[in-house]
């Protein structure tokens, strides 16, 4: 299958949350780890002006990062030419020109002030102007998933005629379903050779599923955000989309998977937005085992029994919690086997009490479990 471009939007969509303010150094740290992870492109800045993108784009180049930067130009602003000129004279690598396409957004005439029939001409005017000044120019069809497919297909023809390099299909309010995304992307690809990017919001919890469906249907790239950050309900999560493509679909992304946990923690720290403890892939409890059978399997080396992939794949750790109101005697067996000890029933009870207490908050790593058993055995032998 063709290579898939993973475009990270953490430094654009992820910044559109109350209280999230990253310094230039913090943004550069995020960009640097993404560069180290082999992410090829990041979306930067905010959609209210190109000037907000300039410091980071300049810093990325000045620090020798390979990663490319992309920014937004709003076609419905009076000064869109000025924004394109600023981008052309800066370190920004490419721009996307945003256009509302749905009847719902076009009906907001006090804001967008664009007539539906004028959009084809606006595509040629904006892209034509930009292509004279920048090598890479794309289009963004805002609210594409609430736009009639026939109209999107007709706009794709205009995109090709204007020589736009790619088109972003925005599921702006997260209303798409995987079948809808599959059908839309398939139809677009059947009628146009212009590369497309799927950009999904998570208002119904379907952003990852819709993103993966879009790629499976032929999309060339996907927008993702660390930890699923983004306005309202968030965006398609970087870690979820990448792991789903790699493991479930066998699609190579080129991303260094072993850095995913580290990246997630950095974004959590810098953004101040805590992850849900049961967040898929990078949640605190994702690799925490509590049922007896789960602990026995994982501790015995049979991680496939109750894990779709091992924590080492993303640079995380497996943990165990002895907190359920059950007898954990059988769960101790693989640990005791590794230590070469045969516990008496009286020893088991005291050790389990210790393990229950110590694992009640965030669980224990295998090393911590073994150390506690070893320590308890030594204490018992001295009595």
C-alpha positions in Angstrom: 0.0 0.0 0.0 1.2 3.6 -0.7 2.9 5.5 2.1 0.5 7.4 4.4 1.3 10.9 5.6 0.7 11.5 9.3 0.2 15.3 9.8 0.3 16.3 13.4 -2.1 19.2 14.4 -1.3 19.3 18.1 0.2 22.8 17.7 -2.9 24.1 16.0 -6.0 22.1 17.0 -4.5 21.3 20.3 -4.0 24.9 21.1 -7.7 25.8 20.6 -8.7 24.9 24.2 -9.3 27.2 27.2 -6.2 27.7 29.3 -3.8 26.0 26.8 -0.9 28.4 26.2 2.5 27.1 25.2 5.6 29.2 25.0 7.7 29.2 21.9 10.2 26.9 23.6 7.5 24.5 24.6 6.1 24.4 21.0 9.6 23.8 19.7 10.0 20.9 22.2 6.8 19.3 20.8 8.0 19.9 17.2 11.4 18.4 18.1 10.1 15.2 19.4 7.7 14.9 16.4 10.7 15.4 14.2 12.6 12.7 16.1 9.6 10.4 15.7 9.8 10.8 11.9 6.6 12.8 11.6 6.9 14.6 8.3 4.6 17.6 8.8 3.0 19.7 11.5 0.2 22.2 11.3 1.0 25.3 13.3 -0.6 28.5 14.5 -4.2 29.4 14.8 -6.7 30.1 12.1 -7.1 33.8 12.9 -4.0 35.0 11.2 -0.8 33.8 9.6 1.4 36.0 11.8 0.9 33.7 14.8 2.7 30.9 12.9 5.9 32.9 12.1 8.0 32.5 15.3 7.6 28.7 15.4 8.2 28.2 11.7 11.3 30.2 11.9 12.5 28.3 15.1 11.9 25.0 13.3 14.2 26.0 10.5 16.8 27.7 12.7 17.1 24.5 14.8 17.7 22.3 11.8 14.5 20.2 12.1 13.5 18.2 9.0 9.8 18.4 9.8 7.7 20.6 7.4 5.3 23.3 8.7 1.9 24.1 7.3 -0.5 27.0 8.1 -4.0 28.2 7.3 -5.2 31.1 5.2 -8.9 32.0 5.4 -10.4 32.7 2.0 -13.3 34.5 3.5 -11.1 37.2 5.1 -10.6 40.4 3.2 -6.9 40.3 3.8 -6.3 36.8 2.4 -3.8 38.1 -0.1 -1.8 39.8 2.7 -1.7 36.5 4.6 -0.4 34.6 1.5 2.3 37.3 1.0 3.4 37.0 4.6 3.5 33.2 4.3 5.5 33.4 1.1 8.2 35.6 2.8 8.4 33.4 5.9 9.8 30.0 6.9 6.4 28.3 6.5 6.6 25.4 4.1 3.1 25.3 2.8 -0.4 26.7 3.3 -4.0 25.5 3.1 -6.7 27.9 1.9 -9.9 27.3 3.8 -13.3 27.4 2.2 -16.7 26.7 3.8 -18.6 24.3 1.6 -21.8 23.2 3.4 -25.2 25.0 3.1 -25.2 25.3 6.8 -22.0 27.4 6.9 -22.7 29.3 3.7 -26.0 30.3 5.3 -24.0 32.3 7.9 -23.8 35.2 5.6 -22.9 37.8 8.2 -19.7 35.8 8.8 -18.6 34.0 5.6 -20.1 36.4 3.0 -19.5 33.8 0.3 -22.1 32.6 -2.2 -22.1 29.0 -3.1 -21.9 29.7 -6.8 -18.9 31.9 -6.3 -16.7 29.2 -4.6 -15.2 27.8 -7.9 -14.1 31.2 -8.9 -12.7 31.8 -5.4 -10.7 28.6 -5.6 -9.0 29.7 -8.8 -8.4 33.2 -7.5 -6.9 32.2 -4.2 -4.9 29.2 -5.3 -3.7 31.0 -8.4 -2.5 33.9 -6.4 -0.8 31.6 -3.8 0.9 29.3 -6.4 2.8 32.3 -7.9 4.4 32.8 -4.4 4.5 29.4 -2.8 5.4 25.9 -4.0 3.0 24.0 -1.9 -0.7 25.2 -1.8 -3.7 23.2 -0.7 -7.4 23.7 -0.1 -9.4 22.9 2.9 -13.1 22.1 2.5 -14.7 23.1 5.8 -17.7 21.0 6.9 -17.2 18.7 3.9 -19.0 15.8 5.6 -22.2 17.9 5.8 -21.9 19.0 2.2 -23.6 17.3 -0.7 -21.1 14.8 -2.2 -21.9 16.0 -5.8 -20.7 19.5 -4.8 -17.5 18.2 -3.2 -16.7 16.2 -6.3 -17.3 19.3 -8.5 -15.0 21.3 -6.2 -12.3 18.7 -6.5 -12.3 19.2 -10.3 -11.8 22.9 -9.6 -9.0 22.1 -7.2 -7.3 20.1 -9.9 -7.8 22.8 -12.5 -6.3 25.4 -10.1 -3.3 23.1 -9.5 -3.9 22.8 -5.8 -1.5 20.2 -4.3 -4.0 18.6 -2.1 -7.5 19.0 -0.4 -8.3 18.6 3.2 -11.7 17.0 3.9 -12.9 18.4 7.2 -15.4 16.5 9.4 -15.8 19.8 11.2 -18.4 18.9 13.8 -17.7 15.2 14.0 -20.9 13.9 12.4 -19.4 11.5 10.0 -19.7 7.7 10.5 -17.2 5.2 9.1 -19.5 4.2 6.2 -20.1 7.8 5.3 -16.4 8.6 5.3 -15.7 5.5 3.3 -18.3 6.4 0.7 -17.2 10.0 0.5 -13.5 9.4 0.2 -14.0 6.5 -2.3 -16.1 8.7 -4.5 -13.6 11.6 -4.4 -10.7 9.3 -5.2 -12.7 7.8 -8.1 -13.3 11.2 -9.6 -10.1 13.1 -8.8 -6.4 12.4 -8.7 -5.8 15.3 -6.2 -4.4 13.9 -2.9 -6.7 14.3 0.0 -6.3 14.6 3.8 -9.0 13.5 6.3 -9.4 15.8 9.3 -11.9 14.4 11.9 -13.4 15.8 15.0 -14.5 13.6 17.9 -17.9 15.0 18.9 -19.5 11.5 18.8 -16.3 9.6 19.7 -15.8 8.4 16.1 -12.8 10.5 15.1 -10.3 7.6 15.1 -12.7 5.2 13.4 -13.5 7.8 10.7 -9.9 8.7 10.1 -8.9 5.1 9.7 -11.9 4.5 7.4 -10.8 7.4 5.3 -7.3 6.0 4.9 -8.6 2.6 4.1 -10.9 4.1 1.4 -7.9 5.8 -0.3 -7.1 9.0 1.5 -3.5 10.0 1.2 -3.0 11.6 4.6 -4.6 12.1 8.0 -4.6 14.9 10.6 -4.1 13.8 14.2 -3.6 15.4 17.6 -1.7 14.1 20.6 -4.1 12.6 23.3 -7.0 13.6 21.1 -6.9 17.2 22.1 -8.9 19.8 20.1 -11.8 22.1 20.4 -15.1 20.8 21.8 -14.8 17.0 22.0 -11.3 16.9 20.5 -9.8 15.4 17.3 -8.6 12.1 16.1 -5.9 11.0 18.5 -2.3 10.6 17.2 -1.6 7.5 19.2 -4.9 5.8 18.3 -4.8 6.4 14.6 -1.1 5.5 14.2 -1.5 2.2 16.2 -4.7 1.3 14.5 -3.1 1.8 11.1 0.1 -0.1 12.0 -1.5 -3.1 13.9 -5.0 -3.5 12.7 -4.5 -2.6 9.0 -0.8 -3.4 8.6 -0.2 0.1 7.1 3.3 1.4 7.9 3.4 5.0 9.0 7.1 5.4 9.5 6.5 6.7 13.0 8.8 5.6 15.8 6.2 3.9 17.9 8.4 3.5 20.9 8.3 7.3 21.5 4.5 7.5 21.6 4.1 7.3 25.4 6.8 9.9 25.9 5.2 12.2 23.4 1.8 11.8 25.0 3.2 12.7 28.5 5.0 15.8 27.2 1.8 17.1 25.6 -0.1 16.3 28.7 2.4 18.2 30.8 2.7 21.2 28.5 -1.0 21.6 27.8 -2.1 21.0 31.4 -5.0 18.8 30.0 -5.0 15.5 31.9 -5.7 12.3 30.0 -8.5 10.0 31.0 -7.0 7.1 33.0 -8.6 4.6 30.6 -7.6 6.5 27.5 -6.9 4.1 24.7 -3.2 3.4 23.9 -1.7 6.0 26.3 -4.0 5.9 29.4 -2.6 5.2 32.8 -4.6 1.9 33.0 -4.1 0.8 29.4 -1.6 -1.9 30.4 -2.7 -2.3 34.0 -4.0 -5.8 34.9 -6.3 -6.5 37.8 -8.3 -9.7 37.3 -6.5 -12.8 38.5 -6.4 -14.5 35.1 -5.1 -11.4 33.4 -2.3 -11.0 35.9 -1.3 -14.7 35.6 -1.2 -14.5 31.8 0.8 -11.2 31.6 3.2 -12.1 34.4 3.8 -15.6 32.8 4.9 -14.0 29.5 1.6 -14.7 27.7 0.8 -11.0 27.1 -1.3 -11.8 24.0 -3.9 -13.3 26.2 -5.2 -9.9 27.4 -3.2 -7.3 25.5 -3.6 -6.4 21.8 0.0 -5.2 21.8 2.7 -5.0 24.4 3.5 -1.7 26.3 7.1 -1.8 25.1 5.9 -1.1 21.6 5.0 2.5 22.6 7.6 2.9 25.4 5.2 2.2 28.2 5.2 -0.2 31.2 2.9 -3.1 32.2 1.4 -2.8 35.7 -0.5 -5.0 38.1 -3.2 -4.1 40.6 -4.2 -6.5 43.4 -7.3 -4.5 44.3 -10.4 -6.6 43.5 -12.3 -8.4 46.3 -11.0 -11.8 45.2 -8.4 -14.4 46.2 -5.1 -13.4 44.4 -3.2 -16.5 45.5 -3.0 -17.9 42.0 -1.9 -14.5 40.6 1.2 -14.8 42.8 2.4 -18.0 41.2 4.3 -16.6 38.2 6.0 -14.0 40.3 7.1 -16.6 42.9 8.3 -18.9 40.1 10.6 -16.1 38.9 11.9 -15.7 42.4 12.3 -19.4 43.0 10.2 -19.3 46.2 7.4 -21.5 47.4 5.1 -19.5 49.7 3.2 -20.9 52.6 -0.4 -19.9 52.9 0.4 -17.7 55.9 3.0 -15.9 53.8 0.7 -15.4 50.9 -1.9 -13.6 53.0 0.6 -11.1 54.4 2.2 -10.5 51.0 -1.2 -10.0 49.3 -2.1 -7.5 52.0 1.0 -5.6 51.1 0.3 -5.8 47.4 -3.2 -4.7 47.8 -2.1 -1.6 49.7 0.8 -0.7 47.5 -1.1 -1.1 44.2 -4.4 0.6 45.0 -3.6 3.9 43.3 -1.7 3.3 40.1 -0.7 -0.3 40.2 2.8 -1.8 40.4 5.4 -2.8 37.8 6.6 -6.4 37.7 9.9 -5.2 39.3 8.0 -3.6 42.1 5.9 -6.7 42.7 9.0 -8.9 42.8 10.8 -6.5 45.1 7.8 -6.5 47.5 7.5 -10.3 47.5 11.3 -10.7 48.0 11.3 -8.2 50.9 8.3 -9.9 52.5 9.8 -13.3 52.2 13.1 -12.1 53.9 11.1 -10.5 56.7 9.2 -13.7 57.3 12.3 -15.8 57.3 13.9 -13.7 60.0 11.0 -14.2 62.4 
